[in-house]
Structures are given as C-alpha cells and as structure tokens.
Amino acid sequence: MRVVIVGASGFLGRAFAEAFAHRGADLLCTARDAETARTQASWPQAHTEWISADLAQVPPASFWTHHLRRGDVVVNAAGLLRERGRGELEAVHHHGPVQLFDACVEAGAALVIQISALGAAPDAISGYHRSKGEADCHLRQCRVASAIVQPSLVWGDEGASAALFAALAVMPLLALPGGGRQAVQPVHLDDVVAGVLALAEARPVRSRTIDFVGPKPVSFRDYLADLRVQLGYAREAWVLPIPEGLFRFGAMLAGRFKGSFLDTDTAGMLLRGNAAPADDFAQWLGRAPRSHRAFVPAHRAEALRRASWLQWMLPLLRVSVALVWIWTFAVSIGLYPRDQSLALLARVGASGAWAELLLDGAALFDLALGIGTLVLPAAWRARVLWPLQLALIAFYMAAISWAMPEFWLHPFGPLSKNLPMCAAIVLLWAMEPPVRRGRRAARPPREKPPWNTSS
C-alpha cells in the first residue's frame, strides 16, 4: 500500500505519516517546503518520497495526477485555523482539495481520507467550517471511495490547541464566556491516528462521514478543570463568567495579532459548542475512545505544567523587562531631578557638557532597549538584544560598585535588584527559539508554483 499524505509537515499529517511508516507503508508526503520537512521528519525516510506543494496556491489536478498512482490511499491533512491572507482559507480548505479530489478520481485512487472538522458544512457561520464543508460536499459527489473524518478538539503533546488549553488549566482564575458552559468533546491524537489507520486498512467502498470525538460531551469549564487535576492541582480554578458580547469583542481585538489563537471565527466556534455521538468512531477503533480525563500521563504532568506556566509568564516577563528600560528612560530624562542625576555622574568622573550628553544618550539608549524588547523578532533578540542588555547592566553595576560601593548597602537595593533582572533576561534568552545555522532549504517561490517546474 502506498499512502499519499498532503500536509505531512503539520500536526496531524506528521502523526499520520509516522504511523503509516511504522506499518511499513510506502509514503508520498507533501509540504510547502519539502526539504525542510524531510530533515525534520521523525520516522525513517527509506520508503518516503517528498514533493513541495502548497494548497494555498491551488495546484491543478494535472499536478496531482503526475504524482498519483492507481490504488493509492490519499490522506488530505492540510489545513489552517486562521488565514494569513485574504482567501487563504478557501484555497487551502476548498479549492485546493477539490483539485486533489478530482485528480484522485482520474488516477484511480483506492481511498481518499479527508481530515475535515466537526461542524463543517457549506452553510456554517465560520469561514473555517464553511470552507471545510464545501470540500466535503465535493468529495461526496466524486466517484471515488472516501471517508470524511470530522474531529473535535484534538489533544496531542505538540498541538497548539493542547498547549492553549493546558495553559488555561493552570490559571487560578479564568474569565470564561457564559461561565464555560459550552459543550466540547475532545479527542486524543492517538485515537485520531488509530481511526485513520483503521479506515485505510478497511478501504470503505462508498463515501461516509465519521465524527472523531471523545466518549461523551463535557462543558468547556469541566474540561479545563479535569486537565487541571491531571496537571497536579487539587483545587478547581475560580471561574468568572463574562458576557458573550464582551468575549466576542476581546476576540476581535486578539484577532488583530497574527500569532493569536483567538479571533472572531474561533470565538464563535467555541460559543457554539463542539459535540457529536461517538458510537461510529468507537466501532472503527474497536473500543471506546480515550476519555479527556486520561489525556495527561503522570510522567508528563510536571513538564507540561511548567511549560504551561512559561507560556503565560514568558510574554509577561518580556513586557516587564521592557517596562523597566522604558521607565529608566523616563526617570533619567526628567522625572528624577536632573541636578541629582548629574551629581551622581560626577562621582564616576563625568561632569559638564560631557555629563549632559552622557545622561541624555544613556536615557535614549535605555528607551531603545525597551522598545526593542517589545518589537524585535526572536532572532535579533537572541543575537543582539539580550547580550547587550546583560553587558550594559554589568557595566552599570561595575561603575557604581567602584565609585559608590555604599549602594550595595542601600535598603532599597538599587544594585542587588539587578541580579533578578539579569536572571530574567538570561531566562528569556534561553527560551528563544534556537537560531538555525547554515543554508536554509529554499521554499517554493510563490511567483512560480511547483507544478510549473520539473519534479
């Protein structure tokens, strides 16, 4: 059996590819950047072929028929929650898959497994569910055996949604719309993978739609409370109900930030709930799906709890460090009596015009460090910003220790408080994504799609 996995570098696609590879299947995997995906793959690559394909560019059916073979099992796991450009959801979820499905019919594929979403329908309110639903409807009309898999919230160690819900679960106080009464039915990644494997082996002969969900619905509030217990907390978090209108307004503001999980569409999906009967899914698994109360193994709880707190604290710590530098600028430039600042500079040997220039220059430099802490990308922070801040603090401390050593004994600790500041900067530096060295694999250029080049 050869399995074609579209979107094999994503969260679900990577899990499917690894599971099929361990079953001994030959794989044809697609990713936007095939070379990078190949180097990051966690399974042996002897029986895996990679091609570059970006559904956002809507590869035509002729591109896919060039690579497909009769009898292939094709799994479409490509998807995104929020679009980065206008029309991207429609391209990735609807128009791109339509071309793929038509090619599967022409090539004589044995089975198409479409990873859709619970609640997907052409008349859905959210663009995410609507675009998925339009592709599902097209596949049902195609003359090819197909299984349309509609998962609920998928929990997996590397999943973005799992990281978000774990981060919410550790908070002692939660502000939830309607008190968190919305019904959800989260499903574990292992069960989703097992269900797809079962479908690929059984080869359904007609088109069918299967809800991949947990054993029973649970309120969003109880879901977070049960995760909190698995993370080692004895007490349930305090829940502050907030009006749905206020939640939608906050989601609209959050949606203006590219990295935000929350926007108008995702807020609407949460408010509508996410549940379905689990009987059909359980039949394919041959057992009941895993309960959400068993999502976090005991040996993973401590690491996940710490990672969840870091998800909240690292942005807060970064903002705090930025405010220290910005406040230092404000104090130095005029909030603190200027004559007293110049008197302190005189004790380290700076006086007159030189002292004035030094005071203003240092204040502006502090302001630049504060703004840079907020706006610079991670690579620049790791290479330049954090080392520069540590070096500047070390210089300040050395100069003051030499000229005014009594400040070490000051009850307000103007020097000793630099020690936790340095520790915070070192932590922020250590938690930045590693800077990759060497030549990066080239992404397929958008002005020349990969299906217009030789394979």
Buried (B, 14 or more C-beta within 10 A) or exposed (E): BBBBBBBBBBBBBBBBBBBBBEEEBBBBBBBBBBBBBBEEBEBEEEEBBBBBBBBBBBBBBEBBBEBBBEEBBBBBBBBBBBBEEEEBBBBBBBBBBBBBBBBBBBBEBBBBBBBBBBBBBBEBEBBBBBBBBBBBBBBBEBEBBBBBBBBBBBBBBEBEBBBBBBBBBBBEEBBBBBBBBBBBBBBBBBBBBBBBBBBBEEEBEEBBBBBBBBBBBBBBBBBBBBBBBBBEBEEBBEBEBBEEEEBBEBBEEBBEEEEEBBBBBBBBBBBBBBBBEBEBBBEBBEEBBBBBBEBBEEEBBEEBBEBBBBBEBBEEBBEEBBEBBBBBBBEBBEEEEBEEBBEBBEEBEBBEEEBBEBBEEBBEBBBBBBBBBEEBEEEBBBEEBBEBBBEBBEEBBEBBEEBBEEBEEEEEEEBEEBEEBBEBBEBBBEBBEEEEEEEEBEBBEEEEBBBEEEE
